[in-house]
């Protein structure tokens, strides 16, 4: 449900836009509110679970997630939906931070690798199936992409109560509230600056002040965490471990590049090729299958190849897939994206399958909640900044390119602002002069595809940097003994 709710929304965007008559930046908030909600609470969720009991906190988080999903499905405007998505993200943060810790507590050595292979496969399947499931539900009513979580979540509550075993850190201390508040404010300022920079102006006092505020609060957060000692929600000593730093940074770069790419892929299929939400999801199936297969195989590969080569190889595959996406041109069939779907999906699945296991492999199992929370925080920060930052580049480039056309110069900036949102579909419908409407649509599509190429290259560069980080920083000797020991099997 967690990863599904990140990707299932993509194909429903045009329907949401029609329902609320919202802008491109407003649609980004619907996506990023969830990622931000996840990111700001992940560290606290992991630490809280270590202290109060992982099963107990997991159940509370699941309940929050279910209730917020219901509100999302009943939202009357885009603001209500975005706020509910943020609360949904908070509930999701609890589940996502604690899930790997629960697995790490139960398994050791090869068994842990196998368990995380299954975990990664399910996660990868959810990422990839999001567009298909979203398309099917959106064909009925887009609100069901959220309401479906209610019965599924209630079943999960029952299963979790019956099957999960309680575990906690024996010497747990009280919660670091100061760190929580400062971190939430810092991350919120960063997200606001990146999301609103294009509309407000990157050099405006508001955006500059938000970036400065983020820097000040981040520095204050480090000071507070150093003084908090054992109470700290973020154990800064973890960042002395080179492998932990490398995996965290690589995770952020991977999410920032490929999760944004999925957003743009679905936008292209619907806004340029004019496919329905269901048709969009069906054509994303090659990505679905390749992502699931590679995620499922990642556990077996873990015992045969060094972690840094697996992570770096996965990110190189993502880089190649994103560059192959630039082969799309005006008039191309959807099959032009097939190489990008398959190769990029293989890379994303492979990375997803190893990320969770590596996040907790460098720490003692008693600190698995915190380590997992930090890693997923990096993932969600990467997703939020990737969608916001690359989305801003996409919007700016598409608008600028459209204004350089004769139709764009005649119609002006207000018309240009809609190009990134729907590829000119709404623009064409609003123009009464047939010749000008056709010229505007052609110019909008060309501008859209130019911006598409620009952000694909930018996303590929981000993924490639992640591959370099993985090669340079991840190493086997940094792993905790619990990640390498062989489990003792019972006698026959």
MARMAR-239611 format. One record per residue (C-alpha): x, y, z; residue number from 0. Coordinates in steps of 0.2 Angstrom, whole numbers, padded with zeros to 4 digits, m for minus. Example, Ala and Ser with C-alpha at 12.3 -4.5 7.8 and 13.67 -1.06 7.14 Angstrom:
BEGIN
LUMVEX, 0062, m0022, 0039, 0 $
LUMVEX, 0068, m0005, 0036, 1 $
***
This chain:
BEGIN
LUMVEX, 0000, 0000, 0000, 0 $
LUMVEX, 0014, 0012, 0004, 1 $
LUMVEX, 0023, 0012, m0013, 2 $
LUMVEX, 0007, 0009, m0022, 3 $
LUMVEX, 0000, 0025, m0015, 4 $
LUMVEX, 0016, 0034, m0022, 5 $
LUMVEX, 0014, 0028, m0040, 6 $
LUMVEX, m0005, 0024, m0041, 7 $
LUMVEX, m0008, 0043, m0041, 8 $
LUMVEX, 0002, 0047, m0057, 9 $
LUMVEX, m0011, 0040, m0069, 10 $
LUMVEX, m0025, 0048, m0060, 11 $
LUMVEX, m0017, 0066, m0061, 12 $
LUMVEX, m0027, 0071, m0077, 13 $
LUMVEX, m0043, 0066, m0069, 14 $
LUMVEX, m0039, 0075, m0053, 15 $
LUMVEX, m0034, 0090, m0063, 16 $
LUMVEX, m0051, 0090, m0071, 17 $
LUMVEX, m0060, 0088, m0055, 18 $
LUMVEX, m0051, 0102, m0046, 19 $
LUMVEX, m0046, 0113, m0061, 20 $
LUMVEX, m0029, 0113, m0053, 21 $
LUMVEX, m0012, 0119, m0060, 22 $
LUMVEX, 0004, 0109, m0063, 23 $
LUMVEX, 0012, 0115, m0047, 24 $
LUMVEX, m0004, 0110, m0037, 25 $
LUMVEX, m0003, 0092, m0044, 26 $
LUMVEX, 0015, 0091, m0039, 27 $
LUMVEX, 0009, 0095, m0021, 28 $
LUMVEX, m0002, 0080, m0021, 29 $
LUMVEX, 0013, 0069, m0025, 30 $
LUMVEX, 0025, 0078, m0014, 31 $
LUMVEX, 0014, 0080, 0001, 32 $
LUMVEX, 0014, 0061, 0003, 33 $
LUMVEX, 0033, 0060, 0001, 34 $
LUMVEX, 0036, 0075, 0013, 35 $
LUMVEX, 0025, 0067, 0026, 36 $
LUMVEX, 0035, 0051, 0024, 37 $
LUMVEX, 0051, 0060, 0025, 38 $
LUMVEX, 0048, 0071, 0040, 39 $
LUMVEX, 0042, 0058, 0051, 40 $
LUMVEX, 0053, 0043, 0046, 41 $
LUMVEX, 0067, 0046, 0058, 42 $
LUMVEX, 0056, 0049, 0073, 43 $
LUMVEX, 0045, 0033, 0068, 44 $
LUMVEX, 0061, 0022, 0068, 45 $
LUMVEX, 0067, 0029, 0085, 46 $
LUMVEX, 0050, 0028, 0093, 47 $
LUMVEX, 0047, 0010, 0088, 48 $
LUMVEX, 0064, 0005, 0095, 49 $
LUMVEX, 0058, 0013, 0111, 50 $
LUMVEX, 0040, 0009, 0113, 51 $
LUMVEX, 0039, m0007, 0104, 52 $
LUMVEX, 0039, m0010, 0085, 53 $
LUMVEX, 0023, m0020, 0084, 54 $
LUMVEX, 0013, m0007, 0094, 55 $
LUMVEX, 0019, 0008, 0084, 56 $
LUMVEX, 0017, m0001, 0068, 57 $
LUMVEX, m0002, m0004, 0072, 58 $
LUMVEX, m0004, 0014, 0076, 59 $
LUMVEX, 0004, 0020, 0060, 60 $
LUMVEX, m0007, 0008, 0050, 61 $
LUMVEX, m0022, 0015, 0058, 62 $
LUMVEX, m0017, 0033, 0054, 63 $
LUMVEX, m0013, 0027, 0036, 64 $
LUMVEX, m0030, 0020, 0033, 65 $
LUMVEX, m0040, 0034, 0041, 66 $
LUMVEX, m0030, 0047, 0030, 67 $
LUMVEX, m0033, 0037, 0015, 68 $
LUMVEX, m0052, 0038, 0018, 69 $
LUMVEX, m0051, 0057, 0019, 70 $
LUMVEX, m0041, 0057, 0003, 71 $
LUMVEX, m0055, 0048, m0006, 72 $
LUMVEX, m0067, 0060, 0001, 73 $
LUMVEX, m0057, 0077, m0002, 74 $
LUMVEX, m0068, 0091, m0009, 75 $
LUMVEX, m0053, 0101, m0016, 76 $
LUMVEX, m0035, 0100, m0020, 77 $
LUMVEX, m0029, 0108, m0003, 78 $
LUMVEX, m0039, 0095, 0007, 79 $
LUMVEX, m0032, 0081, m0003, 80 $
LUMVEX, m0014, 0087, m0001, 81 $
LUMVEX, m0016, 0089, 0017, 82 $
LUMVEX, m0023, 0072, 0019, 83 $
LUMVEX, m0009, 0065, 0008, 84 $
LUMVEX, 0003, 0073, 0020, 85 $
LUMVEX, m0005, 0064, 0035, 86 $
LUMVEX, m0006, 0048, 0025, 87 $
LUMVEX, 0013, 0050, 0023, 88 $
LUMVEX, 0015, 0051, 0042, 89 $
LUMVEX, 0006, 0035, 0044, 90 $
LUMVEX, 0016, 0027, 0030, 91 $
LUMVEX, 0032, 0033, 0038, 92 $
LUMVEX, 0029, 0023, 0053, 93 $
LUMVEX, 0025, 0007, 0043, 94 $
LUMVEX, 0040, 0010, 0031, 95 $
LUMVEX, 0053, 0013, 0044, 96 $
LUMVEX, 0047, m0001, 0055, 97 $
LUMVEX, 0045, m0014, 0041, 98 $
LUMVEX, 0063, m0018, 0038, 99 $
LUMVEX, 0067, m0017, 0056, 100 $
LUMVEX, 0054, m0031, 0060, 101 $
LUMVEX, 0062, m0041, 0046, 102 $
LUMVEX, 0080, m0038, 0052, 103 $
LUMVEX, 0075, m0043, 0070, 104 $
LUMVEX, 0068, m0060, 0064, 105 $
LUMVEX, 0081, m0065, 0052, 106 $
LUMVEX, 0100, m0067, 0050, 107 $
LUMVEX, 0113, m0070, 0037, 108 $
LUMVEX, 0107, m0079, 0021, 109 $
LUMVEX, 0089, m0080, 0028, 110 $
LUMVEX, 0089, m0061, 0030, 111 $
LUMVEX, 0095, m0059, 0012, 112 $
LUMVEX, 0081, m0070, 0006, 113 $
LUMVEX, 0068, m0061, 0017, 114 $
LUMVEX, 0073, m0044, 0010, 115 $
LUMVEX, 0073, m0051, m0008, 116 $
LUMVEX, 0054, m0055, m0005, 117 $
LUMVEX, 0052, m0038, 0003, 118 $
LUMVEX, 0060, m0029, m0011, 119 $
LUMVEX, 0050, m0039, m0024, 120 $
LUMVEX, 0034, m0034, m0016, 121 $
LUMVEX, 0040, m0016, m0015, 122 $
LUMVEX, 0046, m0016, m0033, 123 $
LUMVEX, 0029, m0024, m0039, 124 $
LUMVEX, 0019, m0010, m0030, 125 $
LUMVEX, 0030, 0003, m0038, 126 $
LUMVEX, 0027, m0004, m0055, 127 $
LUMVEX, 0009, m0010, m0053, 128 $
LUMVEX, 0004, 0007, m0047, 129 $
LUMVEX, 0000, 0014, m0065, 130 $
LUMVEX, m0010, m0002, m0070, 131 $
LUMVEX, m0020, m0002, m0054, 132 $
LUMVEX, m0022, 0016, m0054, 133 $
LUMVEX, m0028, 0015, m0072, 134 $
LUMVEX, m0041, 0002, m0068, 135 $
LUMVEX, m0048, 0011, m0053, 136 $
LUMVEX, m0047, 0028, m0061, 137 $
LUMVEX, m0058, 0021, m0075, 138 $
LUMVEX, m0071, 0019, m0062, 139 $
LUMVEX, m0068, 0034, m0051, 140 $
LUMVEX, m0050, 0041, m0046, 141 $
LUMVEX, m0056, 0042, m0028, 142 $
LUMVEX, m0055, 0023, m0027, 143 $
LUMVEX, m0036, 0024, m0028, 144 $
LUMVEX, m0037, 0030, m0010, 145 $
LUMVEX, m0053, 0022, m0004, 146 $
LUMVEX, m0046, 0004, m0008, 147 $
LUMVEX, m0034, 0006, 0006, 148 $
LUMVEX, m0048, 0006, 0019, 149 $
LUMVEX, m0053, m0013, 0017, 150 $
LUMVEX, m0036, m0018, 0013, 151 $
LUMVEX, m0029, m0009, 0028, 152 $
LUMVEX, m0042, m0016, 0040, 153 $
LUMVEX, m0037, m0034, 0034, 154 $
LUMVEX, m0018, m0029, 0037, 155 $
LUMVEX, m0022, m0023, 0055, 156 $
LUMVEX, m0030, m0040, 0059, 157 $
LUMVEX, m0015, m0049, 0051, 158 $
LUMVEX, m0002, m0038, 0060, 159 $
LUMVEX, m0010, m0040, 0077, 160 $
LUMVEX, m0011, m0059, 0075, 161 $
LUMVEX, 0006, m0063, 0067, 162 $
LUMVEX, 0019, m0049, 0072, 163 $
LUMVEX, 0030, m0052, 0087, 164 $
LUMVEX, 0034, m0037, 0098, 165 $
LUMVEX, 0052, m0031, 0099, 166 $
LUMVEX, 0060, m0015, 0106, 167 $
LUMVEX, 0077, m0008, 0111, 168 $
LUMVEX, 0081, m0013, 0129, 169 $
LUMVEX, 0089, 0003, 0135, 170 $
LUMVEX, 0077, 0015, 0126, 171 $
LUMVEX, 0076, 0033, 0132, 172 $
LUMVEX, 0063, 0047, 0130, 173 $
LUMVEX, 0059, 0054, 0113, 174 $
LUMVEX, 0069, 0068, 0105, 175 $
LUMVEX, 0055, 0081, 0103, 176 $
LUMVEX, 0067, 0096, 0099, 177 $
LUMVEX, 0075, 0086, 0085, 178 $
LUMVEX, 0058, 0081, 0078, 179 $
LUMVEX, 0051, 0099, 0077, 180 $
LUMVEX, 0067, 0106, 0070, 181 $
LUMVEX, 0069, 0093, 0057, 182 $
LUMVEX, 0051, 0094, 0051, 183 $
LUMVEX, 0052, 0113, 0049, 184 $
LUMVEX, 0069, 0112, 0040, 185 $
LUMVEX, 0063, 0099, 0027, 186 $
LUMVEX, 0046, 0108, 0025, 187 $
LUMVEX, 0056, 0124, 0021, 188 $
LUMVEX, 0066, 0115, 0008, 189 $
LUMVEX, 0051, 0107, 0000, 190 $
LUMVEX, 0042, 0123, m0001, 191 $
LUMVEX, 0057, 0132, m0009, 192 $
LUMVEX, 0059, 0119, m0022, 193 $
LUMVEX, 0041, 0117, m0026, 194 $
LUMVEX, 0037, 0136, m0027, 195 $
LUMVEX, 0053, 0142, m0034, 196 $
LUMVEX, 0047, 0142, m0052, 197 $
LUMVEX, 0031, 0152, m0048, 198 $
LUMVEX, 0038, 0164, m0036, 199 $
LUMVEX, 0055, 0166, m0044, 200 $
LUMVEX, 0071, 0158, m0038, 201 $
LUMVEX, 0079, 0174, m0033, 202 $
LUMVEX, 0064, 0181, m0024, 203 $
LUMVEX, 0065, 0185, m0006, 204 $
LUMVEX, 0052, 0172, m0001, 205 $
LUMVEX, 0062, 0158, m0009, 206 $
LUMVEX, 0079, 0164, m0004, 207 $
LUMVEX, 0073, 0166, 0014, 208 $
LUMVEX, 0066, 0148, 0013, 209 $
LUMVEX, 0083, 0141, 0007, 210 $
LUMVEX, 0092, 0151, 0021, 211 $
LUMVEX, 0080, 0145, 0034, 212 $
LUMVEX, 0082, 0127, 0029, 213 $
LUMVEX, 0101, 0129, 0030, 214 $
LUMVEX, 0100, 0137, 0048, 215 $
LUMVEX, 0088, 0124, 0054, 216 $
LUMVEX, 0098, 0110, 0047, 217 $
LUMVEX, 0114, 0117, 0056, 218 $
LUMVEX, 0103, 0119, 0072, 219 $
LUMVEX, 0097, 0101, 0070, 220 $
LUMVEX, 0115, 0094, 0070, 221 $
LUMVEX, 0119, 0104, 0086, 222 $
LUMVEX, 0103, 0098, 0095, 223 $
LUMVEX, 0107, 0080, 0090, 224 $
LUMVEX, 0125, 0081, 0096, 225 $
LUMVEX, 0119, 0087, 0113, 226 $
LUMVEX, 0105, 0074, 0114, 227 $
LUMVEX, 0116, 0060, 0116, 228 $
LUMVEX, 0107, 0043, 0118, 229 $
LUMVEX, 0090, 0052, 0116, 230 $
LUMVEX, 0094, 0058, 0098, 231 $
LUMVEX, 0082, 0054, 0085, 232 $
LUMVEX, 0097, 0053, 0073, 233 $
LUMVEX, 0113, 0045, 0079, 234 $
LUMVEX, 0126, 0055, 0070, 235 $
LUMVEX, 0139, 0042, 0073, 236 $
LUMVEX, 0131, 0032, 0059, 237 $
LUMVEX, 0137, 0044, 0047, 238 $
LUMVEX, 0155, 0039, 0052, 239 $
LUMVEX, 0151, 0023, 0043, 240 $
LUMVEX, 0156, 0025, 0025, 241 $
LUMVEX, 0145, 0012, 0018, 242 $
LUMVEX, 0130, 0019, 0027, 243 $
LUMVEX, 0133, 0036, 0020, 244 $
LUMVEX, 0136, 0029, 0002, 245 $
LUMVEX, 0120, 0019, 0003, 246 $
LUMVEX, 0109, 0033, 0009, 247 $
LUMVEX, 0116, 0046, m0004, 248 $
LUMVEX, 0114, 0033, m0018, 249 $
LUMVEX, 0096, 0029, m0012, 250 $
LUMVEX, 0091, 0048, m0013, 251 $
LUMVEX, 0099, 0050, m0030, 252 $
LUMVEX, 0090, 0034, m0037, 253 $
LUMVEX, 0073, 0039, m0030, 254 $
LUMVEX, 0075, 0057, m0036, 255 $
LUMVEX, 0079, 0051, m0054, 256 $
LUMVEX, 0068, 0036, m0057, 257 $
LUMVEX, 0052, 0041, m0047, 258 $
LUMVEX, 0051, 0057, m0056, 259 $
LUMVEX, 0054, 0048, m0073, 260 $
LUMVEX, 0038, 0037, m0069, 261 $
LUMVEX, 0028, 0053, m0066, 262 $
LUMVEX, 0034, 0060, m0083, 263 $
LUMVEX, 0031, 0043, m0092, 264 $
LUMVEX, 0013, 0042, m0087, 265 $
LUMVEX, 0011, 0061, m0091, 266 $
LUMVEX, 0018, 0058, m0108, 267 $
LUMVEX, 0007, 0043, m0112, 268 $
LUMVEX, m0009, 0052, m0107, 269 $
LUMVEX, m0006, 0070, m0112, 270 $
LUMVEX, 0004, 0067, m0128, 271 $
LUMVEX, m0002, 0050, m0134, 272 $
LUMVEX, m0020, 0053, m0127, 273 $
LUMVEX, m0021, 0036, m0119, 274 $
LUMVEX, m0034, 0033, m0105, 275 $
LUMVEX, m0028, 0029, m0087, 276 $
LUMVEX, m0031, 0011, m0090, 277 $
LUMVEX, m0022, 0010, m0107, 278 $
LUMVEX, m0008, 0020, m0098, 279 $
LUMVEX, m0006, 0007, m0085, 280 $
LUMVEX, m0006, m0008, m0097, 281 $
LUMVEX, 0008, 0000, m0107, 282 $
LUMVEX, 0018, 0002, m0091, 283 $
LUMVEX, 0018, m0017, m0089, 284 $
LUMVEX, 0035, m0020, m0097, 285 $
LUMVEX, 0042, m0009, m0083, 286 $
LUMVEX, 0031, m0018, m0070, 287 $
LUMVEX, 0038, m0036, m0075, 288 $
LUMVEX, 0056, m0031, m0077, 289 $
LUMVEX, 0056, m0022, m0060, 290 $
LUMVEX, 0047, m0036, m0051, 291 $
LUMVEX, 0059, m0049, m0058, 292 $
LUMVEX, 0075, m0040, m0054, 293 $
LUMVEX, 0069, m0036, m0037, 294 $
LUMVEX, 0065, m0054, m0033, 295 $
LUMVEX, 0082, m0060, m0040, 296 $
LUMVEX, 0091, m0047, m0029, 297 $
LUMVEX, 0092, m0058, m0014, 298 $
LUMVEX, 0100, m0072, m0023, 299 $
LUMVEX, 0112, m0060, m0031, 300 $
LUMVEX, 0117, m0053, m0014, 301 $
LUMVEX, 0127, m0068, m0010, 302 $
LUMVEX, 0137, m0069, m0026, 303 $
LUMVEX, 0142, m0050, m0029, 304 $
LUMVEX, 0148, m0036, m0018, 305 $
LUMVEX, 0135, m0024, m0013, 306 $
LUMVEX, 0143, m0009, m0021, 307 $
LUMVEX, 0143, m0018, m0038, 308 $
LUMVEX, 0125, m0022, m0037, 309 $
LUMVEX, 0120, m0005, m0032, 310 $
LUMVEX, 0131, 0003, m0045, 311 $
LUMVEX, 0126, m0008, m0058, 312 $
LUMVEX, 0108, m0005, m0054, 313 $
LUMVEX, 0110, 0014, m0055, 314 $
LUMVEX, 0120, 0012, m0072, 315 $
LUMVEX, 0105, 0002, m0079, 316 $
LUMVEX, 0093, 0016, m0073, 317 $
LUMVEX, 0105, 0029, m0081, 318 $
LUMVEX, 0104, 0019, m0098, 319 $
LUMVEX, 0085, 0017, m0097, 320 $
LUMVEX, 0083, 0036, m0094, 321 $
LUMVEX, 0094, 0041, m0109, 322 $
LUMVEX, 0085, 0028, m0120, 323 $
LUMVEX, 0069, 0038, m0116, 324 $
LUMVEX, 0075, 0052, m0126, 325 $
LUMVEX, 0072, 0042, m0142, 326 $
LUMVEX, 0054, 0048, m0141, 327 $
LUMVEX, 0049, 0060, m0154, 328 $
LUMVEX, 0033, 0069, m0160, 329 $
LUMVEX, 0023, 0055, m0168, 330 $
LUMVEX, 0032, 0041, m0160, 331 $
LUMVEX, 0022, 0026, m0154, 332 $
LUMVEX, 0022, 0021, m0136, 333 $
LUMVEX, 0034, 0007, m0140, 334 $
LUMVEX, 0048, 0020, m0142, 335 $
LUMVEX, 0048, 0019, m0123, 336 $
LUMVEX, 0050, 0000, m0122, 337 $
LUMVEX, 0069, 0000, m0120, 338 $
LUMVEX, 0068, 0013, m0106, 339 $
LUMVEX, 0054, 0003, m0097, 340 $
LUMVEX, 0064, m0013, m0098, 341 $
LUMVEX, 0081, m0008, m0094, 342 $
LUMVEX, 0076, 0006, m0081, 343 $
LUMVEX, 0064, m0006, m0073, 344 $
LUMVEX, 0078, m0019, m0071, 345 $
LUMVEX, 0089, m0007, m0063, 346 $
LUMVEX, 0076, 0000, m0051, 347 $
LUMVEX, 0070, m0017, m0046, 348 $
LUMVEX, 0088, m0023, m0042, 349 $
LUMVEX, 0092, m0007, m0032, 350 $
LUMVEX, 0075, m0008, m0022, 351 $
LUMVEX, 0078, m0026, m0018, 352 $
LUMVEX, 0095, m0022, m0010, 353 $
LUMVEX, 0092, m0005, m0002, 354 $
LUMVEX, 0082, m0010, 0013, 355 $
LUMVEX, 0094, m0024, 0018, 356 $
LUMVEX, 0109, m0014, 0016, 357 $
LUMVEX, 0102, 0000, 0027, 358 $
LUMVEX, 0101, m0010, 0042, 359 $
LUMVEX, 0116, m0021, 0038, 360 $
LUMVEX, 0128, m0009, 0045, 361 $
LUMVEX, 0121, m0008, 0063, 362 $
LUMVEX, 0116, m0019, 0077, 363 $
LUMVEX, 0099, m0026, 0076, 364 $
LUMVEX, 0093, m0015, 0091, 365 $
LUMVEX, 0096, 0000, 0081, 366 $
LUMVEX, 0088, m0006, 0065, 367 $
LUMVEX, 0073, 0005, 0067, 368 $
LUMVEX, 0083, 0021, 0067, 369 $
LUMVEX, 0095, 0015, 0052, 370 $
LUMVEX, 0080, 0010, 0042, 371 $
LUMVEX, 0071, 0026, 0045, 372 $
LUMVEX, 0086, 0036, 0040, 373 $
LUMVEX, 0088, 0027, 0024, 374 $
LUMVEX, 0070, 0029, 0019, 375 $
LUMVEX, 0071, 0047, 0024, 376 $
LUMVEX, 0084, 0049, 0011, 377 $
LUMVEX, 0073, 0040, m0001, 378 $
LUMVEX, 0058, 0051, 0002, 379 $
LUMVEX, 0068, 0067, 0002, 380 $
LUMVEX, 0076, 0061, m0015, 381 $
LUMVEX, 0058, 0058, m0022, 382 $
LUMVEX, 0051, 0074, m0016, 383 $
LUMVEX, 0066, 0085, m0022, 384 $
LUMVEX, 0067, 0075, m0038, 385 $
LUMVEX, 0048, 0077, m0042, 386 $
LUMVEX, 0049, 0096, m0037, 387 $
LUMVEX, 0066, 0101, m0044, 388 $
LUMVEX, 0065, 0091, m0060, 389 $
LUMVEX, 0047, 0096, m0062, 390 $
LUMVEX, 0052, 0114, m0060, 391 $
LUMVEX, 0064, 0112, m0074, 392 $
LUMVEX, 0052, 0103, m0085, 393 $
LUMVEX, 0039, 0116, m0082, 394 $
LUMVEX, 0051, 0131, m0086, 395 $
LUMVEX, 0058, 0123, m0101, 396 $
LUMVEX, 0041, 0118, m0108, 397 $
LUMVEX, 0034, 0135, m0105, 398 $
LUMVEX, 0050, 0144, m0112, 399 $
LUMVEX, 0050, 0133, m0128, 400 $
LUMVEX, 0031, 0136, m0131, 401 $
LUMVEX, 0033, 0155, m0130, 402 $
LUMVEX, 0047, 0155, m0143, 403 $
LUMVEX, 0034, 0148, m0156, 404 $
LUMVEX, 0023, 0160, m0166, 405 $
LUMVEX, 0007, 0153, m0157, 406 $
LUMVEX, 0015, 0155, m0140, 407 $
LUMVEX, 0020, 0173, m0144, 408 $
LUMVEX, 0002, 0177, m0149, 409 $
LUMVEX, m0006, 0168, m0134, 410 $
LUMVEX, 0006, 0173, m0120, 411 $
LUMVEX, 0012, 0167, m0104, 412 $
LUMVEX, m0005, 0161, m0096, 413 $
LUMVEX, m0006, 0148, m0111, 414 $
LUMVEX, 0012, 0143, m0109, 415 $
LUMVEX, 0009, 0139, m0091, 416 $
LUMVEX, m0003, 0125, m0096, 417 $
LUMVEX, 0009, 0116, m0108, 418 $
LUMVEX, 0018, 0106, m0094, 419 $
LUMVEX, 0001, 0100, m0086, 420 $
LUMVEX, m0007, 0093, m0101, 421 $
LUMVEX, 0003, 0095, m0117, 422 $
LUMVEX, m0008, 0108, m0124, 423 $
LUMVEX, m0024, 0098, m0123, 424 $
LUMVEX, m0034, 0110, m0113, 425 $
LUMVEX, m0026, 0125, m0123, 426 $
LUMVEX, m0032, 0118, m0139, 427 $
LUMVEX, m0050, 0116, m0132, 428 $
LUMVEX, m0050, 0134, m0126, 429 $
LUMVEX, m0045, 0142, m0143, 430 $
LUMVEX, m0060, 0146, m0155, 431 $
LUMVEX, m0049, 0149, m0170, 432 $
LUMVEX, m0046, 0132, m0178, 433 $
LUMVEX, m0030, 0136, m0187, 434 $
LUMVEX, m0023, 0145, m0171, 435 $
LUMVEX, m0029, 0130, m0161, 436 $
LUMVEX, m0019, 0117, m0172, 437 $
LUMVEX, m0004, 0128, m0172, 438 $
LUMVEX, m0004, 0130, m0153, 439 $
LUMVEX, m0007, 0111, m0150, 440 $
LUMVEX, 0008, 0107, m0162, 441 $
LUMVEX, 0019, 0120, m0153, 442 $
LUMVEX, 0014, 0114, m0136, 443 $
LUMVEX, 0018, 0096, m0140, 444 $
LUMVEX, 0035, 0100, m0147, 445 $
LUMVEX, 0039, 0111, m0132, 446 $
LUMVEX, 0033, 0096, m0120, 447 $
LUMVEX, 0044, 0084, m0129, 448 $
LUMVEX, 0059, 0096, m0129, 449 $
LUMVEX, 0057, 0098, m0110, 450 $
LUMVEX, 0054, 0079, m0109, 451 $
LUMVEX, 0072, 0076, m0116, 452 $
LUMVEX, 0080, 0089, m0105, 453 $
LUMVEX, 0073, 0081, m0089, 454 $
LUMVEX, 0077, 0064, m0095, 455 $
LUMVEX, 0095, 0068, m0097, 456 $
LUMVEX, 0096, 0077, m0081, 457 $
LUMVEX, 0088, 0062, m0072, 458 $
LUMVEX, 0101, 0051, m0080, 459 $
LUMVEX, 0115, 0062, m0074, 460 $
LUMVEX, 0108, 0061, m0056, 461 $
LUMVEX, 0107, 0042, m0057, 462 $
LUMVEX, 0125, 0041, m0064, 463 $
LUMVEX, 0131, 0051, m0049, 464 $
LUMVEX, 0123, 0039, m0038, 465 $
LUMVEX, 0132, 0024, m0047, 466 $
LUMVEX, 0149, 0033, m0044, 467 $
LUMVEX, 0144, 0036, m0025, 468 $
LUMVEX, 0140, 0018, m0023, 469 $
LUMVEX, 0157, 0012, m0031, 470 $
LUMVEX, 0167, 0024, m0020, 471 $
LUMVEX, 0159, 0022, m0003, 472 $
LUMVEX, 0150, 0006, m0001, 473 $
LUMVEX, 0161, m0009, 0005, 474 $
LUMVEX, 0158, m0026, 0013, 475 $
LUMVEX, 0169, m0023, 0028, 476 $
LUMVEX, 0158, m0010, 0036, 477 $
LUMVEX, 0144, m0023, 0038, 478 $
LUMVEX, 0138, m0028, 0055, 479 $
LUMVEX, 0141, m0046, 0060, 480 $
LUMVEX, 0122, m0050, 0060, 481 $
LUMVEX, 0122, m0047, 0042, 482 $
LUMVEX, 0135, m0060, 0038, 483 $
LUMVEX, 0133, m0073, 0050, 484 $
LUMVEX, 0125, m0090, 0045, 485 $
LUMVEX, 0109, m0094, 0054, 486 $
LUMVEX, 0110, m0110, 0065, 487 $
LUMVEX, 0098, m0123, 0059, 488 $
LUMVEX, 0089, m0135, 0071, 489 $
LUMVEX, 0095, m0153, 0071, 490 $
LUMVEX, 0085, m0166, 0062, 491 $
***
